[in-house]
Amino acid sequence: MTASSAPARPTRILVTGGAGFIGSHYVRTLLGPAGPGDVAVTVLDKLTYAGNPANLAEVGDHPQFAFVKGDICDVALVDELLAAHDQVVHFAAESHVDRSILGAAEFVRTNVLGTQTLLDAALRHKRPQRFVHVSTDEVYGSIDSGSWPETDPLLPNSPYAASKASSDLIALAHHRTHGLDVRVTRCSNNYGHHQFPEKVIPLFITNLLDGEKVPLYGDGGNVRDWLHIDDHVQGIELVRGRGRAGEVYNIGGGTELSNKELTALLLDACGADWDTSVEYVADRKGHDRRYSVDCGKLRAELGYEPRRDFATGLAETVGWYRENRAWWEPLKGRSTV
Protein backbone atom coordinates (compact mmCIF):
# COMPACT_ATOMS: atom_id res chain seq x y z
CA MET A 1 0.00 0.00 0.00
CA THR A 2 1.43 3.38 -0.98
CA ALA A 3 1.51 6.33 1.37
CA SER A 4 -1.08 8.13 -0.75
CA SER A 5 -3.52 5.21 -0.53
CA ALA A 6 -3.06 4.53 3.19
CA PRO A 7 -6.24 5.07 5.20
CA ALA A 8 -6.42 8.37 7.06
CA ARG A 9 -5.67 8.18 10.75
CA PRO A 10 -8.75 8.94 12.88
CA THR A 11 -8.85 12.14 14.90
CA ARG A 12 -7.76 11.23 18.43
CA ILE A 13 -10.03 12.89 21.00
CA LEU A 14 -9.36 12.94 24.73
CA VAL A 15 -12.63 13.23 26.68
CA THR A 16 -12.13 14.17 30.32
CA GLY A 17 -14.88 13.16 32.72
CA GLY A 18 -16.17 10.74 30.12
CA ALA A 19 -17.69 8.34 32.66
CA GLY A 20 -20.10 10.98 33.97
CA PHE A 21 -23.61 11.79 32.81
CA ILE A 22 -22.90 14.19 29.95
CA GLY A 23 -19.41 12.99 29.05
CA SER A 24 -20.46 9.35 28.68
CA HIS A 25 -23.37 10.27 26.43
CA TYR A 26 -21.00 12.33 24.30
CA VAL A 27 -18.66 9.33 23.99
CA ARG A 28 -21.50 6.93 23.17
CA THR A 29 -22.69 9.37 20.50
CA LEU A 30 -19.24 9.85 18.96
CA LEU A 31 -18.68 6.11 18.65
CA GLY A 32 -22.27 5.21 17.76
CA PRO A 33 -23.90 4.85 14.34
CA ALA A 34 -24.77 8.57 14.23
CA GLY A 35 -21.21 9.65 15.12
CA PRO A 36 -18.65 11.15 12.74
CA GLY A 37 -16.99 7.77 12.18
CA ASP A 38 -13.45 9.11 11.89
CA VAL A 39 -12.54 9.45 15.56
CA ALA A 40 -10.74 7.46 18.24
CA VAL A 41 -11.77 8.32 21.81
CA THR A 42 -9.84 8.06 25.06
CA VAL A 43 -11.75 8.73 28.27
CA LEU A 44 -9.84 10.11 31.25
CA ASP A 45 -11.92 9.86 34.42
CA LYS A 46 -11.06 9.72 38.11
CA LEU A 47 -14.24 7.72 38.84
CA THR A 48 -15.36 9.83 41.77
CA TYR A 49 -18.81 9.15 43.25
CA ALA A 50 -20.53 10.47 40.09
CA GLY A 51 -18.33 8.62 37.58
CA ASN A 52 -19.70 5.24 36.58
CA PRO A 53 -17.93 2.71 34.31
CA ALA A 54 -21.36 1.21 33.53
CA ASN A 55 -22.12 4.39 31.57
CA LEU A 56 -19.48 3.31 29.03
CA ALA A 57 -20.38 -0.39 28.79
CA GLU A 58 -22.04 0.20 25.43
CA VAL A 59 -18.73 1.24 23.84
CA GLY A 60 -16.35 -0.80 26.01
CA ASP A 61 -15.46 -3.18 23.18
CA HIS A 62 -15.32 -0.56 20.44
CA PRO A 63 -11.95 -0.75 18.62
CA GLN A 64 -11.55 3.03 18.76
CA PHE A 65 -12.24 3.36 22.50
CA ALA A 66 -9.80 3.43 25.42
CA PHE A 67 -10.28 4.20 29.10
CA VAL A 68 -7.72 5.67 31.52
CA LYS A 69 -8.51 6.01 35.19
CA GLY A 70 -6.81 9.14 36.45
CA ASP A 71 -7.00 12.69 37.75
CA ILE A 72 -6.86 15.78 35.53
CA CYS A 73 -4.62 17.32 38.22
CA ASP A 74 -2.00 14.59 37.64
CA VAL A 75 0.60 16.55 35.67
CA ALA A 76 2.60 13.56 34.42
CA LEU A 77 -0.46 11.61 33.26
CA VAL A 78 -2.07 14.61 31.59
CA ASP A 79 1.23 15.42 29.88
CA GLU A 80 1.48 11.92 28.44
CA LEU A 81 -2.13 11.88 27.22
CA LEU A 82 -2.17 15.30 25.59
CA ALA A 83 1.01 14.49 23.69
CA ALA A 84 -0.88 11.64 21.99
CA HIS A 85 -4.19 13.34 21.18
CA ASP A 86 -5.38 15.79 18.55
CA GLN A 87 -8.32 17.32 20.41
CA VAL A 88 -9.69 17.60 23.96
CA VAL A 89 -13.32 17.85 25.02
CA HIS A 90 -13.16 18.77 28.69
CA PHE A 91 -16.16 17.73 30.81
CA ALA A 92 -14.39 16.73 34.04
CA ALA A 93 -15.69 18.85 36.92
CA GLU A 94 -17.20 18.85 40.35
CA SER A 95 -20.71 20.05 39.53
CA HIS A 96 -23.17 19.79 42.41
CA VAL A 97 -24.01 23.20 43.88
CA ASP A 98 -25.03 21.90 47.31
CA ARG A 99 -21.72 20.05 47.70
CA SER A 100 -19.84 23.24 46.81
CA ILE A 101 -21.72 25.12 49.55
CA LEU A 102 -20.65 22.51 52.09
CA GLY A 103 -17.02 22.75 50.96
CA ALA A 104 -15.45 24.54 48.01
CA ALA A 105 -11.87 23.21 48.10
CA GLU A 106 -12.43 20.21 45.82
CA PHE A 107 -14.30 22.39 43.35
CA VAL A 108 -11.40 24.82 43.10
CA ARG A 109 -8.89 21.98 42.82
CA THR A 110 -10.69 20.06 40.08
CA ASN A 111 -12.42 22.80 38.14
CA VAL A 112 -9.67 25.44 38.22
CA LEU A 113 -6.36 23.65 38.81
CA GLY A 114 -7.42 20.64 36.75
CA THR A 115 -8.28 22.85 33.79
CA GLN A 116 -4.99 24.70 34.19
CA THR A 117 -3.10 21.39 34.20
CA LEU A 118 -4.70 20.39 30.89
CA LEU A 119 -4.03 23.78 29.31
CA ASP A 120 -0.39 23.86 30.47
CA ALA A 121 0.20 20.44 28.91
CA ALA A 122 -1.44 21.61 25.70
CA LEU A 123 1.01 24.49 25.50
CA ARG A 124 4.03 22.27 26.15
CA HIS A 125 3.15 19.92 23.32
CA LYS A 126 1.59 22.44 20.94
CA ARG A 127 -1.44 20.18 20.91
CA PRO A 128 -4.30 19.44 20.95
CA GLN A 129 -5.30 21.45 17.92
CA ARG A 130 -8.71 22.06 19.54
CA PHE A 131 -9.70 22.34 23.18
CA VAL A 132 -13.45 22.41 23.87
CA HIS A 133 -14.13 23.54 27.43
CA VAL A 134 -17.62 22.55 28.61
CA SER A 135 -19.09 25.02 31.11
CA THR A 136 -22.44 26.13 32.53
CA ASP A 137 -24.95 28.97 32.39
CA GLU A 138 -24.53 29.32 36.17
CA VAL A 139 -21.41 31.43 35.60
CA TYR A 140 -23.70 34.32 34.59
CA GLY A 141 -25.45 34.43 37.98
CA SER A 142 -29.19 35.15 38.03
CA ILE A 143 -31.33 37.09 35.57
CA ASP A 144 -34.80 38.50 36.29
CA SER A 145 -35.91 38.85 32.67
CA GLY A 146 -34.53 38.29 29.19
CA SER A 147 -31.65 35.95 28.36
CA TRP A 148 -27.87 36.14 28.61
CA PRO A 149 -25.82 36.54 25.44
CA GLU A 150 -22.23 35.30 25.57
CA THR A 151 -21.01 38.88 25.98
CA ASP A 152 -22.68 39.40 29.37
CA PRO A 153 -20.38 39.66 32.39
CA LEU A 154 -19.84 36.66 34.66
CA LEU A 155 -21.47 37.10 38.08
CA PRO A 156 -21.43 33.66 39.72
CA ASN A 157 -23.10 33.25 43.10
CA SER A 158 -22.26 29.70 44.27
CA PRO A 159 -18.75 28.33 44.87
CA TYR A 160 -19.42 25.82 42.08
CA ALA A 161 -20.35 28.54 39.60
CA ALA A 162 -17.38 30.66 40.67
CA SER A 163 -14.99 27.76 40.08
CA LYS A 164 -16.46 27.19 36.61
CA ALA A 165 -16.26 30.90 35.78
CA SER A 166 -12.61 30.84 36.83
CA SER A 167 -11.91 27.86 34.59
CA ASP A 168 -13.68 29.58 31.67
CA LEU A 169 -11.52 32.66 32.08
CA ILE A 170 -8.24 30.80 32.38
CA ALA A 171 -9.10 28.74 29.30
CA LEU A 172 -9.94 31.83 27.26
CA ALA A 173 -6.79 33.55 28.53
CA HIS A 174 -4.74 30.69 27.06
CA HIS A 175 -6.27 31.49 23.70
CA ARG A 176 -5.67 35.22 23.94
CA THR A 177 -2.16 34.94 25.37
CA HIS A 178 -0.83 31.83 23.66
CA GLY A 179 -3.09 31.34 20.65
CA LEU A 180 -4.42 27.98 21.86
CA ASP A 181 -7.59 26.94 20.02
CA VAL A 182 -10.01 27.08 22.95
CA ARG A 183 -13.78 26.96 22.44
CA VAL A 184 -16.10 27.36 25.44
CA THR A 185 -19.67 26.09 25.69
CA ARG A 186 -22.14 27.14 28.41
CA CYS A 187 -25.21 24.95 28.75
CA SER A 188 -28.48 25.24 30.63
CA ASN A 189 -29.79 22.51 32.97
CA ASN A 190 -29.38 19.05 31.46
CA TYR A 191 -31.72 16.09 31.88
CA GLY A 192 -31.96 12.57 30.46
CA HIS A 193 -30.96 8.98 31.14
CA HIS A 194 -27.84 8.01 33.13
CA GLN A 195 -27.90 11.19 35.25
CA PHE A 196 -26.58 10.71 38.78
CA PRO A 197 -29.52 10.69 41.22
CA GLU A 198 -28.51 13.70 43.30
CA LYS A 199 -29.61 16.08 40.53
CA VAL A 200 -33.17 17.32 40.73
CA ILE A 201 -34.92 15.37 37.96
CA PRO A 202 -33.44 11.91 38.68
CA LEU A 203 -33.64 12.56 42.45
CA PHE A 204 -37.34 13.35 42.22
CA ILE A 205 -38.05 10.46 39.84
CA THR A 206 -36.26 7.85 41.92
CA ASN A 207 -37.78 9.13 45.18
CA LEU A 208 -41.26 9.02 43.70
CA LEU A 209 -40.74 5.55 42.25
CA ASP A 210 -39.80 4.41 45.77
CA GLY A 211 -42.84 6.10 47.33
CA GLU A 212 -40.70 8.73 49.06
CA LYS A 213 -41.20 12.48 49.31
CA VAL A 214 -39.37 14.99 47.16
CA PRO A 215 -37.70 18.11 48.65
CA LEU A 216 -38.77 21.40 47.05
CA TYR A 217 -36.55 24.39 47.83
CA GLY A 218 -38.14 27.59 49.14
CA ASP A 219 -41.31 28.61 47.35
CA GLY A 220 -40.51 26.52 44.27
CA GLY A 221 -40.37 29.62 42.09
CA ASN A 222 -36.79 29.29 40.87
CA VAL A 223 -36.78 29.01 37.07
CA ARG A 224 -34.47 26.90 34.90
CA ASP A 225 -34.16 26.27 31.17
CA TRP A 226 -34.11 22.51 30.47
CA LEU A 227 -31.83 20.96 27.85
CA HIS A 228 -32.04 17.31 26.82
CA ILE A 229 -28.68 15.59 26.81
CA ASP A 230 -29.08 14.76 23.09
CA ASP A 231 -29.35 18.45 22.26
CA HIS A 232 -26.41 19.33 24.49
CA VAL A 233 -24.22 16.78 22.70
CA GLN A 234 -25.45 18.12 19.36
CA GLY A 235 -24.33 21.61 20.37
CA ILE A 236 -20.93 20.47 21.61
CA GLU A 237 -20.28 18.60 18.36
CA LEU A 238 -21.17 21.67 16.32
CA VAL A 239 -18.69 23.71 18.34
CA ARG A 240 -15.98 21.04 18.14
CA GLY A 241 -16.41 20.66 14.42
CA ARG A 242 -17.08 24.19 13.18
CA GLY A 243 -16.82 26.59 16.10
CA ARG A 244 -14.34 29.47 16.18
CA ALA A 245 -11.27 29.57 18.37
CA GLY A 246 -11.54 31.91 21.34
CA GLU A 247 -15.33 32.03 21.24
CA VAL A 248 -18.04 31.20 23.78
CA TYR A 249 -21.26 29.48 22.69
CA ASN A 250 -24.43 29.21 24.80
CA ILE A 251 -26.41 25.95 24.46
CA GLY A 252 -30.01 26.00 25.69
CA GLY A 253 -33.07 23.81 25.43
CA GLY A 254 -35.79 26.43 25.13
CA THR A 255 -38.05 25.09 27.91
CA GLU A 256 -38.23 27.36 30.98
CA LEU A 257 -40.01 25.95 34.03
CA SER A 258 -40.19 26.90 37.66
CA ASN A 259 -39.17 24.14 40.05
CA LYS A 260 -42.79 24.00 41.16
CA GLU A 261 -43.97 23.46 37.57
CA LEU A 262 -41.31 20.79 37.03
CA THR A 263 -42.33 19.03 40.24
CA ALA A 264 -45.96 18.91 39.10
CA LEU A 265 -44.95 17.31 35.80
CA LEU A 266 -42.84 14.69 37.58
CA LEU A 267 -45.60 13.90 40.07
CA ASP A 268 -48.01 13.33 37.20
CA ALA A 269 -45.53 11.15 35.30
CA CYS A 270 -44.89 8.99 38.38
CA GLY A 271 -48.52 8.75 39.48
CA ALA A 272 -47.99 10.65 42.74
CA ASP A 273 -49.92 13.50 44.35
CA TRP A 274 -48.70 16.81 45.72
CA ASP A 275 -50.06 16.60 49.27
CA THR A 276 -48.39 13.30 50.19
CA SER A 277 -45.26 13.48 48.05
CA VAL A 278 -43.87 17.04 48.28
CA GLU A 279 -41.96 18.42 51.24
CA TYR A 280 -41.00 22.10 51.25
CA VAL A 281 -37.47 22.60 52.60
CA ALA A 282 -35.36 25.63 53.47
CA ASP A 283 -34.08 27.39 50.38
CA ARG A 284 -30.52 26.84 49.22
CA LYS A 285 -28.03 29.54 50.24
CA GLY A 286 -27.48 32.04 47.45
CA HIS A 287 -30.08 30.27 45.29
CA ASP A 288 -30.17 31.88 41.83
CA ARG A 289 -33.74 32.82 40.93
CA ARG A 290 -33.67 32.36 37.16
CA TYR A 291 -31.34 31.19 34.40
CA SER A 292 -31.90 31.82 30.70
CA VAL A 293 -29.33 31.68 27.89
CA ASP A 294 -29.59 33.28 24.47
CA CYS A 295 -28.58 30.66 21.86
CA GLY A 296 -28.77 33.05 18.90
CA LYS A 297 -25.03 32.88 18.22
CA LEU A 298 -24.99 29.08 18.03
CA ARG A 299 -28.06 29.11 15.77
CA ALA A 300 -26.73 31.79 13.44
CA GLU A 301 -23.16 30.50 13.12
CA LEU A 302 -23.57 26.73 13.35
CA GLY A 303 -27.25 25.97 12.69
CA TYR A 304 -28.11 24.73 16.19
CA GLU A 305 -31.73 23.99 17.02
CA PRO A 306 -33.02 21.93 19.97
CA ARG A 307 -34.63 18.77 18.58
CA ARG A 308 -36.04 17.10 21.68
CA ASP A 309 -39.55 18.07 22.75
CA PHE A 310 -39.51 18.45 26.53
CA ALA A 311 -42.72 16.49 27.20
CA THR A 312 -41.45 13.54 25.18
CA GLY A 313 -37.94 13.76 26.61
CA LEU A 314 -39.21 13.88 30.19
CA ALA A 315 -41.53 10.90 29.64
CA GLU A 316 -38.65 8.92 28.16
CA THR A 317 -36.43 9.88 31.08
CA VAL A 318 -39.00 8.74 33.65
CA GLY A 319 -39.42 5.50 31.69
CA TRP A 320 -35.68 4.89 31.66
CA TYR A 321 -35.36 5.23 35.44
CA ARG A 322 -38.42 3.05 35.93
CA GLU A 323 -36.83 0.31 33.81
CA ASN A 324 -33.26 0.63 35.05
CA ARG A 325 -33.37 0.26 38.81
CA ALA A 326 -30.26 -1.92 38.66
CA TRP A 327 -28.34 1.14 37.43
CA TRP A 328 -29.53 3.75 39.94
CA GLU A 329 -30.35 1.88 43.13
CA PRO A 330 -26.65 1.25 44.02
CA LEU A 331 -25.96 4.96 43.43
CA LYS A 332 -28.61 6.34 45.78
CA GLY A 333 -26.44 5.60 48.80
CA ARG A 334 -23.68 7.79 47.36
CA SER A 335 -26.04 10.76 47.07
CA THR A 336 -25.84 12.13 50.59
CA VAL A 337 -26.34 15.87 50.03
C-alpha positions in Angstrom: 0.0 0.0 0.0 1.4 3.4 -1.0 1.5 6.3 1.4 -1.1 8.1 -0.7 -3.5 5.2 -0.5 -3.1 4.5 3.2 -6.2 5.1 5.2 -6.4 8.4 7.1 -5.7 8.2 10.8 -8.7 8.9 12.9 -8.9 12.1 14.9 -7.8 11.2 18.4 -10.0 12.9 21.0 -9.4 12.9 24.7 -12.6 13.2 26.7 -12.1 14.2 30.3 -14.9 13.2 32.7 -16.2 10.7 30.1 -17.7 8.3 32.7 -20.1 11.0 34.0 -23.6 11.8 32.8 -22.9 14.2 29.9 -19.4 13.0 29.0 -20.5 9.4 28.7 -23.4 10.3 26.4 -21.0 12.3 24.3 -18.7 9.3 24.0 -21.5 6.9 23.2 -22.7 9.4 20.5 -19.2 9.8 19.0 -18.7 6.1 18.7 -22.3 5.2 17.8 -23.9 4.9 14.3 -24.8 8.6 14.2 -21.2 9.7 15.1 -18.7 11.1 12.7 -17.0 7.8 12.2 -13.4 9.1 11.9 -12.5 9.4 15.6 -10.7 7.5 18.2 -11.8 8.3 21.8 -9.8 8.1 25.1 -11.8 8.7 28.3 -9.8 10.1 31.3 -11.9 9.9 34.4 -11.1 9.7 38.1 -14.2 7.7 38.8 -15.4 9.8 41.8 -18.8 9.1 43.3 -20.5 10.5 40.1 -18.3 8.6 37.6 -19.7 5.2 36.6 -17.9 2.7 34.3 -21.4 1.2 33.5 -22.1 4.4 31.6 -19.5 3.3 29.0 -20.4 -0.4 28.8 -22.0 0.2 25.4 -18.7 1.2 23.8 -16.3 -0.8 26.0 -15.5 -3.2 23.2 -15.3 -0.6 20.4 -12.0 -0.7 18.6 -11.6 3.0 18.8 -12.2 3.4 22.5 -9.8 3.4 25.4 -10.3 4.2 29.1 -7.7 5.7 31.5 -8.5 6.0 35.2 -6.8 9.1 36.4 -7.0 12.7 37.7 -6.9 15.8 35.5 -4.6 17.3 38.2 -2.0 14.6 37.6 0.6 16.6 35.7 2.6 13.6 34.4 -0.5 11.6 33.3 -2.1 14.6 31.6 1.2 15.4 29.9 1.5 11.9 28.4 -2.1 11.9 27.2 -2.2 15.3 25.6 1.0 14.5 23.7 -0.9 11.6 22.0 -4.2 13.3 21.2 -5.4 15.8 18.6 -8.3 17.3 20.4 -9.7 17.6 24.0 -13.3 17.8 25.0 -13.2 18.8 28.7 -16.2 17.7 30.8 -14.4 16.7 34.0 -15.7 18.8 36.9 -17.2 18.8 40.3 -20.7 20.0 39.5 -23.2 19.8 42.4 -24.0 23.2 43.9 -25.0 21.9 47.3 -21.7 20.1 47.7 -19.8 23.2 46.8 -21.7 25.1 49.5 -20.7 22.5 52.1 -17.0 22.8 51.0 -15.4 24.5 48.0 -11.9 23.2 48.1 -12.4 20.2 45.8 -14.3 22.4 43.3 -11.4 24.8 43.1 -8.9 22.0 42.8 -10.7 20.1 40.1 -12.4 22.8 38.1 -9.7 25.4 38.2 -6.4 23.7 38.8 -7.4 20.6 36.7 -8.3 22.9 33.8 -5.0 24.7 34.2 -3.1 21.4 34.2 -4.7 20.4 30.9 -4.0 23.8 29.3 -0.4 23.9 30.5 0.2 20.4 28.9 -1.4 21.6 25.7 1.0 24.5 25.5 4.0 22.3 26.2 3.2 19.9 23.3 1.6 22.4 20.9 -1.4 20.2 20.9 -4.3 19.4 20.9 -5.3 21.5 17.9 -8.7 22.1 19.5 -9.7 22.3 23.2 -13.4 22.4 23.9 -14.1 23.5 27.4 -17.6 22.6 28.6 -19.1 25.0 31.1 -22.4 26.1 32.5 -25.0 29.0 32.4 -24.5 29.3 36.2 -21.4 31.4 35.6 -23.7 34.3 34.6 -25.4 34.4 38.0 -29.2 35.2 38.0 -31.3 37.1 35.6 -34.8 38.5 36.3 -35.9 38.9 32.7 -34.5 38.3 29.2 -31.6 36.0 28.4 -27.9 36.1 28.6 -25.8 36.5 25.4 -22.2 35.3 25.6 -21.0 38.9 26.0 -22.7 39.4 29.4 -20.4 39.7 32.4 -19.8 36.7 34.7 -21.5 37.1 38.1 -21.4 33.7 39.7 -23.1 33.2 43.1 -22.3 29.7 44.3 -18.7 28.3 44.9 -19.4 25.8 42.1 -20.3 28.5 39.6 -17.4 30.7 40.7 -15.0 27.8 40.1 -16.5 27.2 36.6 -16.3 30.9 35.8 -12.6 30.8 36.8 -11.9 27.9 34.6 -13.7 29.6 31.7 -11.5 32.7 32.1 -8.2 30.8 32.4 -9.1 28.7 29.3 -9.9 31.8 27.3 -6.8 33.5 28.5 -4.7 30.7 27.1 -6.3 31.5 23.7 -5.7 35.2 23.9 -2.2 34.9 25.4 -0.8 31.8 23.7 -3.1 31.3 20.7 -4.4 28.0 21.9 -7.6 26.9 20.0 -10.0 27.1 23.0 -13.8 27.0 22.4 -16.1 27.4 25.4 -19.7 26.1 25.7 -22.1 27.1 28.4 -25.2 25.0 28.7 -28.5 25.2 30.6 -29.8 22.5 33.0 -29.4 19.0 31.5 -31.7 16.1 31.9 -32.0 12.6 30.5 -31.0 9.0 31.1 -27.8 8.0 33.1 -27.9 11.2 35.3 -26.6 10.7 38.8 -29.5 10.7 41.2 -28.5 13.7 43.3 -29.6 16.1 40.5 -33.2 17.3 40.7 -34.9 15.4 38.0 -33.4 11.9 38.7 -33.6 12.6 42.4 -37.3 13.4 42.2 -38.1 10.5 39.8 -36.3 7.8 41.9 -37.8 9.1 45.2 -41.3 9.0 43.7 -40.7 5.5 42.3 -39.8 4.4 45.8 -42.8 6.1 47.3 -40.7 8.7 49.1 -41.2 12.5 49.3 -39.4 15.0 47.2 -37.7 18.1 48.7 -38.8 21.4 47.1 -36.6 24.4 47.8 -38.1 27.6 49.1 -41.3 28.6 47.4 -40.5 26.5 44.3 -40.4 29.6 42.1 -36.8 29.3 40.9 -36.8 29.0 37.1 -34.5 26.9 34.9 -34.2 26.3 31.2 -34.1 22.5 30.5 -31.8 21.0 27.9 -32.0 17.3 26.8 -28.7 15.6 26.8 -29.1 14.8 23.1 -29.4 18.5 22.3 -26.4 19.3 24.5 -24.2 16.8 22.7 -25.4 18.1 19.4 -24.3 21.6 20.4 -20.9 20.5 21.6 -20.3 18.6 18.4 -21.2 21.7 16.3 -18.7 23.7 18.3 -16.0 21.0 18.1 -16.4 20.7 14.4 -17.1 24.2 13.2 -16.8 26.6 16.1 -14.3 29.5 16.2 -11.3 29.6 18.4 -11.5 31.9 21.3 -15.3 32.0 21.2 -18.0 31.2 23.8 -21.3 29.5 22.7 -24.4 29.2 24.8 -26.4 26.0 24.5 -30.0 26.0 25.7 -33.1 23.8 25.4 -35.8 26.4 25.1 -38.0 25.1 27.9 -38.2 27.4 31.0 -40.0 26.0 34.0 -40.2 26.9 37.7 -39.2 24.1 40.1 -42.8 24.0 41.2 -44.0 23.5 37.6 -41.3 20.8 37.0 -42.3 19.0 40.2 -46.0 18.9 39.1 -44.9 17.3 35.8 -42.8 14.7 37.6 -45.6 13.9 40.1 -48.0 13.3 37.2 -45.5 11.1 35.3 -44.9 9.0 38.4 -48.5 8.8 39.5 -48.0 10.6 42.7 -49.9 13.5 44.3 -48.7 16.8 45.7 -50.1 16.6 49.3 -48.4 13.3 50.2 -45.3 13.5 48.0 -43.9 17.0 48.3 -42.0 18.4 51.2 -41.0 22.1 51.2 -37.5 22.6 52.6 -35.4 25.6 53.5 -34.1 27.4 50.4 -30.5 26.8 49.2 -28.0 29.5 50.2 -27.5 32.0 47.4 -30.1 30.3 45.3 -30.2 31.9 41.8 -33.7 32.8 40.9 -33.7 32.4 37.2 -31.3 31.2 34.4 -31.9 31.8 30.7 -29.3 31.7 27.9 -29.6 33.3 24.5 -28.6 30.7 21.9 -28.8 33.0 18.9 -25.0 32.9 18.2 -25.0 29.1 18.0 -28.1 29.1 15.8 -26.7 31.8 13.4 -23.2 30.5 13.1 -23.6 26.7 13.3 -27.2 26.0 12.7 -28.1 24.7 16.2 -31.7 24.0 17.0 -33.0 21.9 20.0 -34.6 18.8 18.6 -36.0 17.1 21.7 -39.5 18.1 22.8 -39.5 18.4 26.5 -42.7 16.5 27.2 -41.5 13.5 25.2 -37.9 13.8 26.6 -39.2 13.9 30.2 -41.5 10.9 29.6 -38.7 8.9 28.2 -36.4 9.9 31.1 -39.0 8.7 33.7 -39.4 5.5 31.7 -35.7 4.9 31.7 -35.4 5.2 35.4 -38.4 3.0 35.9 -36.8 0.3 33.8 -33.3 0.6 35.1 -33.4 0.3 38.8 -30.3 -1.9 38.7 -28.3 1.1 37.4 -29.5 3.7 39.9 -30.4 1.9 43.1 -26.7 1.3 44.0 -26.0 5.0 43.4 -28.6 6.3 45.8 -26.4 5.6 48.8 -23.7 7.8 47.4 -26.0 10.8 47.1 -25.8 12.1 50.6 -26.3 15.9 50.0 
